[in-house]
Amino acid sequence: MQPDQLTLDSIETPIGVARLVTDAAGYLRSFDWVDYVDRQLKLLRRYNGEVTLTPGTAPTTIRRAIRAYFDGDLQSLGTIPWRTPGSDFQLECWNALCAIPAGETLTYGSQAAKIGRPNAMRAVGLANGGNPIAVIVPCHRVIGASGSLTGYGCGIWRKRWLLRHEGFTAFQDSGDLFDHAEDLRRALPRTRFRERSNEA
């Protein structure tokens, strides 16, 4: 079977340069950050096998929706078409994430209950951690039972920023974006990000 034709694009945001991978049908297949390239490629290969990413431009509708989200239109993410291989359980978890409205959160236990598996909190956490489409499939909207931010594969400072951007501040966390100035420096290069044509 021929591998999918995947296009790699990038877009600047307030919290770093994002890497967008789309397929020939116009679906978003991966969303991650320039400082998490290894993680992005690992997840792409986990679900798709060996992949080749061809530098190009994502569909205008996807780029526009992402820009709109960071400009304050929190509903725009719901207009982005996405798809990814995964187990039935993973896809169930990821679809449940998309049902969490911007500005609200669930705990891992609540998410497990939403999909009818109240004792599967740990498995839900693992599925969320393997989500290849960050932000659009909003695993940042799941927090710990105590209100703590817990882990986040794209950097806890990004999770904090995203939740605050969406108007949710009732988490137990005293950190600030500026606590992670070095992370932000890596995520916001001095010059416009360009992909190397031989990157896979």
N, C-alpha and C positions, 0 to 999 in steps of 0.2 A: 504494500500500500504506500502510495506517495505521501510524504509528509506535507502537512499544511503549509501554505505560503504565508509567512508571518512577516509583518512590517514593523520596524522599530522606529519610533518617533520620540521626541522629547518636548517638554513644555515647562517653562519656568513658573514657579508658584512662590508664595511667601515663605514656604518652609522647605524649599529646595527644588532642584530640577527633577521632575518626574519623568520616568521612562514608560511609554505606552507601547504595548504590543497589540496589533490588530491583525485580523485575518482577511482573506480575500473577499469574504462576504460582508465585511464591515463591522464585525463583532470585536469588542475589546476582549483580549485573552489574558492580558497581564498588565498590572499597574504597580510600579515600585519606584524606587528612588535611585539617583545616581550614586549615592553612597551605599547602596545595597545591591549592586550588580550581581555579586556572587549568589546572593539569596534568590534574586529573580530568576537567574538562569537555572539554579537548582530546582526551583519549583516548576518552571516550564518543562524541564526534562523529566521531572517526576511524573507529570501528567500527560506529556506529549511524546516522550522519547527524545531522541536527538533532534534538535531544532537548528535551523539556520535563520537568523534575523537579518532581513534586508533593510538597510536604512531607507526611510521614506516618510511620508506624511500620513497621519491618521485621518480618518474622515472628519470633515469640517464640523459636522454635528457633534462629534465626540469632543474635539478640541474646544468648541464653543461652550459646551456644557460644563467642562472642567473649569474653564476660565470663569464662567458664570458662578459656579459654586464658590470659588475663592473670592469672588467679588461680592458674595452675600446672598446669592440665589440658592438657598440650601436644598430646594426641591429639584434642581437641575440634574443631580446625579441619577435620579430615577428615570431619566429619559435615555440613559446610555445603554445600548444593547451589549450584553456580555454573555460569554459562554466559556466553559472550561470543562475538560474531562474531570472525573472524580468519582468516588464511590457514591452509592445512593445516600449513605449517611452523611458524607461530606456535603453533597449538594443540598440535602435537607437543611443542614446547618447554615450553609451560605445563603440559601433562600430566606431562611428565618432572619438572618442579619439584615437583609434588604427590607424586611417588614418593620424594622425599628425606625420610627420617625426621627428626623434630625431634631436635636435638642432633648432627646430622651435616651435612656440607657436601659439595658437589662443586666442582670447578674448571670453568671454562667449557669447557676441553678435554674433561673427563670427561663433562660434560653432552652435548656434541656427539657423543662416542663412544657414549653411551647411546642416542641416537636414530639411530645408524648413519650419522652424518655427521661423521667425525673431523676433517675439514678445515674445518668450518663454525663455528669458534669465534667469529669476528667476527659472523656472522649470528645465532648463538645469543645473543650479548650484546645485539644490537639487539632481538631478539624479547623477551628478558627485560626490557629497558628500556621496551618498549611494553606490558608487562603491566598491564591496567587493574584487577586485583584483588589489590592488595598484601596481604601477610601471609598471606592464605588460600591464594593461589597463591604459594608462598614463594620469590620470587626473592632474598630476603635470604640464603638458604642456599647461594648460589653465590659463591665467592670467587676471587681471583686464584691463579695457579699458584704464586706465591711465598708464599701464605698471607695476602696483603694483602686488606683488605676491598674494595678498588677502589671503583667508583662505586655509588650507590644513589639512585634517583629521589626517594625520600622523605626524604633526609637521611642521611648516613653515620652520624651519631650514633644514629639509630633502628636501623640495621642492626646496629651494635655492641650496642645494648641487647637487641634481639630474639635475637641469637645467644647472648648471655650468659644471657638468660632461659631459653633452651632448653638451657643447659648446655654450650655449645660456647665454649671460650675459647682454642683453639689457633691464633688468627689473629695475624698480624704487625701489631700496632697498639698504640700506647701511649696512645691518646686516652682520654678519660673523658667520661661524660655531662655533667659539669659544665663541660667545655670549651665546651659549646654551650648555656650558660644562656640566651642571648637566643633561640635557636631554641625552647627549651623554654618560655620565657615566652610566645612567640607561639602555641605549640601548646596551652597550658593557660590559656585566658582566665580572668579573675577571676570572671566570671559564667557561668552555664550557657549553652552555645551554643544559639542559636535560629536556624533558617533563615528567611530572608526569603521571603515567600510568592510574590514575583514573580521569584525566581531561576530561571534555566533552566540 
